[in-house]
Amino acid sequence: MLIHPEVASALAAGDPVVALESTIISHGLPRPDNLRIAREIEAAVRDGGAVPATIAVVDGIARIGLDDDALARVANDDSVVKVSVRDLGAVAARGGLGATTVASTAHLAARAGIKIFATGGLGGVHRGAAVTYDESADLTTISRTPVLVVCAGVKSILDVGATLERLETLNIAVLGYRTDRFPGFYLRDSGFELYETVRSPGEVAAVLRAREELGTDGYGIVLANPIAEADELDRTLHDRVLADGLAAAAAEGVHGKEVTPFLLAYFHEATHGASLTANVALVVSNARLAGEVAAAYRAASA
């Protein structure tokens, strides 16, 4: 594992650092916009008061913080593969190029000593999981990893109700940021209620400190930050495109880890780019909030 000098310096000084995943760069955003947006996401973390640490596997080495060359490779190299926790050893051993998912980013962030992580949407229980057992490794990994994940809820392609049930079973606390409704990625409200709400980065930091004192900080925690009202997709359009996209994925035999990039691309085409605009807006918002929370946590720990 190689930690970028700026990130290493910040960690050594106890300064705020925010981890960022790289799958969104390689598989979640279209070229050539993905590289520019990756830099915007890192800039949003800095705007929030923290140092960004985008994580990826480059030439078999887990990199905690990427320089411009490495970021460009993740964005543009056709050989880049999605890497979850189970894939890390194999990709590292063959000297491969891997973009980290939520699960592997959380794992590597915690290993580097980073407590706060920003992403777009959390993975979860897929529709039809009662038959297929298709559940993202994000959930079990976060359940045993001491990180706070700032996200816009879970992707709307998932079974949101089942995902919330699994989060409860796995002892993963879910806090709504200025909302008592669980966000639905492109939508502010997935239709499900939340029971814990925080109103400021300082309140989030207070929760983190309380968990440390109570010894429950070994479990991950989700901070659900809804997309801004001005940026969310029209619900009617969203529901129609989602139904059509799920049908298209089934017809083409798309399954497993390929479902999410397939549906994100389907949304992009069917909404004429509106979903991409929403996706970028929510990721940037999450990155900025994560930076603010990291800064507040640093102040509370001083």
Secondary structure, 3 states (H helix, E strand, C coil): CEECHHHHHHHHHCCCEEEECCHHHHHHCCCCHHHHHHHHHHHHHHHHCCEEEEEEEECCEEEECCCHHHHHHHHHCCCCEEECHHHHHHHHHCCCCEEECHHHHHHHHHHHCCCEEECCCECCEECCHHHHCCECHHHHHHHCCCCEEEECEECCCECHHHHHHHHHHCCCEEEEECCCECCECCECCCCCECCCEECCHHHHHHHHHHHHHHCCCCCCEEEECCCCCCCCCCHHHHHHHHHHHHHHHHHCCCCHHHHHHHHHHHHHHHCCCHHHHHHHHHHHHHHHHHHHHHHHHHHHHC
